[in-house]
């Protein structure tokens, strides 16, 4: 069983490696954590919503940040730029 802390670390690591000018798909994180990754998509999205609410990442739809409470459908994840609120 993958722990929430492992998912959080995976999101931060992969998004951080891409930088603030690029984004990752939630499935990128799930695939990095497990061979049978599809069952992790829900947990990855929940952790991403929390990290976005905490200001660590942005959740993007069509390249624009969205409210993490509205995390539905196709989204991308991006590390938050330094100094961005």
LUMDO-855795 format. One record per atom (N, C-alpha, C): residue number from 1; residue in three letters; x negated, y negated, z negated. Coordinates in steps of 0.1 Angstrom, whole numbers, plus 2048, in hexadecimal, padded with zeros to 3 digits. Example, Ala and Ser with C-alpha at 12.3 -4.5 7.8 and 13.67 -1.06 7.14 Angstrom:
<node 1; ALA; <77C; 839; 7B2>>;
<node 1; ALA; <785; 82D; 7B2>>;
<node 1; ALA; <77C; 821; 7B2>>;
<node 2; SER; <780; 816; 7B9>>;
<node 2; SER; <777; 80B; 7B9>>;
<node 2; SER; <77F; 800; 7B1>>;
//
This chain:
<node 1; UNK; <7F8; 80C; 800>>;
<node 1; UNK; <800; 800; 800>>;
<node 1; UNK; <7F7; 7F3; 800>>;
<node 2; UNK; <7F9; 7EB; 809>>;
<node 2; UNK; <7F2; 7DE; 80B>>;
<node 2; UNK; <7F7; 7D4; 800>>;
<node 3; UNK; <7EF; 7CE; 7F9>>;
<node 3; UNK; <7F2; 7C5; 7EE>>;
<node 3; UNK; <7F4; 7B7; 7F4>>;
<node 4; UNK; <7FC; 7AF; 7EE>>;
<node 4; UNK; <7FF; 7A1; 7F3>>;
<node 4; UNK; <7F2; 799; 7F3>>;
<node 5; UNK; <7E9; 79C; 7E9>>;
<node 5; UNK; <7DC; 795; 7E9>>;
<node 5; UNK; <7D3; 798; 7F5>>;
<node 6; UNK; <7D4; 7A4; 7FA>>;
<node 6; UNK; <7CD; 7A8; 806>>;
<node 6; UNK; <7D3; 7A1; 813>>;
<node 7; UNK; <7E0; 7A0; 813>>;
<node 7; UNK; <7E7; 799; 81E>>;
<node 7; UNK; <7E2; 78A; 81E>>;
<node 8; UNK; <7E3; 784; 812>>;
<node 8; UNK; <7DF; 776; 811>>;
<node 8; UNK; <7D0; 774; 816>>;
<node 9; UNK; <7C7; 77D; 811>>;
<node 9; UNK; <7B9; 77C; 815>>;
<node 9; UNK; <7B8; 77E; 824>>;
<node 10; UNK; <7C0; 787; 82A>>;
<node 10; UNK; <7BF; 789; 839>>;
<node 10; UNK; <7C4; 77D; 840>>;
<node 11; UNK; <7CF; 777; 83C>>;
<node 11; UNK; <7D4; 76B; 843>>;
<node 11; UNK; <7C9; 760; 842>>;
<node 12; UNK; <7C4; 75D; 836>>;
<node 12; UNK; <7BA; 752; 835>>;
<node 12; UNK; <7AE; 755; 83D>>;
<node 13; UNK; <7A9; 762; 83D>>;
<node 13; UNK; <79D; 765; 844>>;
<node 13; UNK; <79F; 764; 853>>;
<node 14; UNK; <7A9; 769; 858>>;
<node 14; UNK; <7AB; 769; 867>>;
<node 14; UNK; <7AF; 75B; 86C>>;
<node 15; UNK; <7B7; 754; 865>>;
<node 15; UNK; <7BB; 746; 869>>;
<node 15; UNK; <7AF; 73D; 867>>;
<node 16; UNK; <7A7; 73F; 85C>>;
<node 16; UNK; <79B; 737; 85A>>;
<node 16; UNK; <791; 739; 865>>;
<node 17; UNK; <78F; 745; 869>>;
<node 17; UNK; <786; 749; 874>>;
<node 17; UNK; <789; 742; 881>>;
<node 18; UNK; <796; 740; 883>>;
<node 18; UNK; <79B; 739; 890>>;
<node 18; UNK; <799; 72A; 88E>>;
<node 19; UNK; <79A; 725; 882>>;
<node 19; UNK; <799; 717; 880>>;
<node 19; UNK; <7A6; 70F; 881>>;
<node 20; UNK; <7A6; 703; 87E>>;
<node 20; UNK; <7B2; 6FA; 87D>>;
<node 20; UNK; <7B7; 6F7; 88B>>;
<node 21; UNK; <7B0; 6FA; 896>>;
<node 21; UNK; <7B5; 6F7; 8A3>>;
<node 21; UNK; <7BB; 702; 8AA>>;
<node 22; UNK; <7BB; 70E; 8A4>>;
<node 22; UNK; <7C1; 71A; 8AA>>;
<node 22; UNK; <7C9; 721; 8A0>>;
<node 23; UNK; <7D1; 72B; 8A4>>;
<node 23; UNK; <7DA; 732; 89B>>;
<node 23; UNK; <7DA; 741; 89E>>;
<node 24; UNK; <7E0; 748; 895>>;
<node 24; UNK; <7E0; 757; 896>>;
<node 24; UNK; <7EF; 75B; 895>>;
<node 25; UNK; <7F2; 767; 899>>;
<node 25; UNK; <7FF; 76D; 899>>;
<node 25; UNK; <800; 775; 88C>>;
<node 26; UNK; <80B; 775; 885>>;
<node 26; UNK; <80C; 77E; 879>>;
<node 26; UNK; <808; 78C; 87C>>;
<node 27; UNK; <80B; 791; 888>>;
<node 27; UNK; <807; 79F; 88B>>;
<node 27; UNK; <7F8; 7A1; 88C>>;
<node 28; UNK; <7F0; 796; 88E>>;
<node 28; UNK; <7E2; 797; 88E>>;
<node 28; UNK; <7DD; 79B; 880>>;
<node 29; UNK; <7E4; 796; 876>>;
<node 29; UNK; <7E0; 799; 868>>;
<node 29; UNK; <7E4; 7A7; 864>>;
<node 30; UNK; <7F1; 7AB; 868>>;
<node 30; UNK; <7F5; 7B8; 865>>;
<node 30; UNK; <7EC; 7C3; 86C>>;
<node 31; UNK; <7E8; 7C0; 878>>;
<node 31; UNK; <7E0; 7CA; 880>>;
<node 31; UNK; <7D2; 7CB; 879>>;
<node 32; UNK; <7CD; 7C0; 873>>;
<node 32; UNK; <7C0; 7C0; 86D>>;
<node 32; UNK; <7C0; 7C8; 860>>;
<node 33; UNK; <7CC; 7C9; 85A>>;
<node 33; UNK; <7CE; 7D0; 84D>>;
<node 33; UNK; <7D1; 7DF; 84E>>;
<node 34; UNK; <7D8; 7E3; 858>>;
<node 34; UNK; <7DC; 7F1; 859>>;
<node 34; UNK; <7DE; 7F6; 867>>;
<node 35; UNK; <7DC; 803; 869>>;
<node 35; UNK; <7DF; 809; 876>>;
<node 35; UNK; <7EE; 809; 879>>;
<node 36; UNK; <7F6; 80C; 86F>>;
<node 36; UNK; <805; 80B; 870>>;
<node 36; UNK; <809; 7FE; 86B>>;
<node 37; UNK; <807; 7F4; 873>>;
<node 37; UNK; <808; 7E6; 86F>>;
<node 37; UNK; <816; 7E0; 870>>;
<node 38; UNK; <820; 7E6; 877>>;
<node 38; UNK; <82D; 7DF; 879>>;
<node 38; UNK; <834; 7DE; 86C>>;
<node 39; UNK; <833; 7E7; 862>>;
<node 39; UNK; <839; 7E6; 855>>;
<node 39; UNK; <834; 7DA; 84D>>;
<node 40; UNK; <828; 7D5; 851>>;
<node 40; UNK; <823; 7C9; 84A>>;
<node 40; UNK; <827; 7BC; 84F>>;
<node 41; UNK; <82E; 7BB; 85A>>;
<node 41; UNK; <832; 7AE; 85F>>;
<node 41; UNK; <83B; 7A6; 855>>;
<node 42; UNK; <844; 7AC; 84F>>;
<node 42; UNK; <84D; 7A5; 845>>;
<node 42; UNK; <844; 7A0; 83A>>;
<node 43; UNK; <83C; 7A8; 833>>;
<node 43; UNK; <834; 7A3; 828>>;
<node 43; UNK; <82A; 798; 82D>>;
<node 44; UNK; <824; 799; 839>>;
<node 44; UNK; <81B; 78F; 83E>>;
<node 44; UNK; <822; 782; 840>>;
<node 45; UNK; <82E; 782; 845>>;
<node 45; UNK; <836; 776; 847>>;
<node 45; UNK; <83A; 770; 839>>;
<node 46; UNK; <83D; 778; 82F>>;
<node 46; UNK; <841; 773; 822>>;
<node 46; UNK; <835; 76C; 81C>>;
<node 47; UNK; <829; 772; 81D>>;
<node 47; UNK; <81D; 76C; 817>>;
<node 47; UNK; <819; 760; 81F>>;
<node 48; UNK; <81B; 760; 82C>>;
<node 48; UNK; <818; 754; 834>>;
<node 48; UNK; <821; 748; 830>>;
<node 49; UNK; <82E; 74B; 82D>>;
<node 49; UNK; <837; 741; 829>>;
<node 49; UNK; <833; 73B; 81B>>;
<node 50; UNK; <82E; 743; 812>>;
<node 50; UNK; <829; 73E; 805>>;
<node 50; UNK; <81D; 736; 807>>;
<node 51; UNK; <813; 73B; 80F>>;
<node 51; UNK; <807; 733; 811>>;
<node 51; UNK; <80A; 726; 818>>;
<node 52; UNK; <814; 725; 821>>;
<node 52; UNK; <817; 719; 827>>;
<node 52; UNK; <81E; 70F; 81D>>;
<node 53; UNK; <826; 715; 814>>;
<node 53; UNK; <82D; 70C; 80A>>;
<node 53; UNK; <822; 707; 800>>;
<node 54; UNK; <817; 70F; 7FE>>;
<node 54; UNK; <80C; 70A; 7F5>>;
<node 54; UNK; <803; 701; 7FD>>;
<node 55; UNK; <804; 6FF; 80A>>;
<node 55; UNK; <7FC; 6F6; 811>>;
<node 55; UNK; <7EF; 6FB; 816>>;
<node 56; UNK; <7ED; 709; 816>>;
<node 56; UNK; <7E1; 70F; 81B>>;
<node 56; UNK; <7E1; 711; 82A>>;
<node 57; UNK; <7ED; 714; 830>>;
<node 57; UNK; <7EE; 717; 83E>>;
<node 57; UNK; <7FA; 70F; 844>>;
<node 58; UNK; <7FB; 70E; 851>>;
<node 58; UNK; <806; 709; 858>>;
<node 58; UNK; <80D; 715; 85F>>;
<node 59; UNK; <81A; 715; 85F>>;
<node 59; UNK; <822; 71F; 867>>;
<node 59; UNK; <827; 717; 873>>;
<node 60; UNK; <824; 71B; 87F>>;
<node 60; UNK; <826; 714; 88B>>;
<node 60; UNK; <831; 71B; 893>>;
<node 61; UNK; <839; 713; 899>>;
<node 61; UNK; <842; 718; 8A4>>;
<node 61; UNK; <840; 70F; 8B0>>;
<node 62; UNK; <83D; 714; 8BB>>;
<node 62; UNK; <83A; 70D; 8C7>>;
<node 62; UNK; <830; 702; 8C5>>;
<node 63; UNK; <826; 706; 8BC>>;
<node 63; UNK; <81A; 6FD; 8BA>>;
<node 63; UNK; <81D; 6F2; 8AF>>;
<node 64; UNK; <829; 6F1; 8A9>>;
<node 64; UNK; <82B; 6E7; 8A0>>;
<node 64; UNK; <82F; 6ED; 892>>;
<node 65; UNK; <829; 6E7; 887>>;
<node 65; UNK; <82C; 6EC; 87A>>;
<node 65; UNK; <83B; 6EC; 877>>;
<node 66; UNK; <840; 6F7; 870>>;
<node 66; UNK; <84D; 6F8; 86C>>;
<node 66; UNK; <84E; 6FA; 85D>>;
<node 67; UNK; <85A; 6F7; 857>>;
<node 67; UNK; <85C; 6FA; 849>>;
<node 67; UNK; <85A; 709; 846>>;
<node 68; UNK; <852; 70D; 83D>>;
<node 68; UNK; <850; 71B; 83A>>;
<node 68; UNK; <85D; 722; 836>>;
<node 69; UNK; <867; 71B; 831>>;
<node 69; UNK; <874; 721; 82E>>;
<node 69; UNK; <87B; 725; 83B>>;
<node 70; UNK; <878; 71F; 846>>;
<node 70; UNK; <87E; 722; 853>>;
<node 70; UNK; <876; 72C; 85B>>;
<node 71; UNK; <86E; 734; 854>>;
<node 71; UNK; <866; 73E; 85B>>;
<node 71; UNK; <86E; 749; 861>>;
<node 72; UNK; <872; 748; 86D>>;
<node 72; UNK; <879; 752; 875>>;
<node 72; UNK; <874; 752; 883>>;
<node 73; UNK; <876; 75D; 88A>>;
<node 73; UNK; <873; 75E; 898>>;
<node 73; UNK; <864; 75E; 89A>>;
<node 74; UNK; <860; 759; 8A6>>;
<node 74; UNK; <852; 75A; 8AA>>;
<node 74; UNK; <84B; 74E; 8A4>>;
<node 75; UNK; <840; 751; 89C>>;
<node 75; UNK; <838; 746; 895>>;
<node 75; UNK; <829; 74A; 896>>;
<node 76; UNK; <821; 740; 894>>;
<node 76; UNK; <813; 742; 893>>;
<node 76; UNK; <80E; 73B; 886>>;
<node 77; UNK; <802; 73F; 882>>;
<node 77; UNK; <7FD; 73B; 875>>;
<node 77; UNK; <7EF; 733; 878>>;
<node 78; UNK; <7EE; 728; 871>>;
<node 78; UNK; <7E1; 720; 873>>;
<node 78; UNK; <7DC; 71C; 866>>;
<node 79; UNK; <7CF; 71C; 863>>;
<node 79; UNK; <7CA; 717; 857>>;
<node 79; UNK; <7CC; 708; 857>>;
<node 80; UNK; <7D0; 703; 84B>>;
<node 80; UNK; <7D3; 6F4; 849>>;
<node 80; UNK; <7C6; 6EC; 84B>>;
<node 81; UNK; <7C7; 6E1; 852>>;
<node 81; UNK; <7BB; 6D8; 854>>;
<node 81; UNK; <7B8; 6D2; 847>>;
<node 82; UNK; <7AB; 6D0; 844>>;
<node 82; UNK; <7A7; 6C9; 838>>;
<node 82; UNK; <7AD; 6BB; 837>>;
<node 83; UNK; <7B3; 6B8; 82C>>;
<node 83; UNK; <7B9; 6AB; 829>>;
<node 83; UNK; <7C7; 6A9; 82F>>;
<node 84; UNK; <7CC; 6B4; 835>>;
<node 84; UNK; <7DA; 6B3; 83A>>;
<node 84; UNK; <7E3; 6B6; 830>>;
<node 85; UNK; <7EE; 6AF; 82F>>;
<node 85; UNK; <7F8; 6B1; 825>>;
<node 85; UNK; <804; 6B9; 82A>>;
//
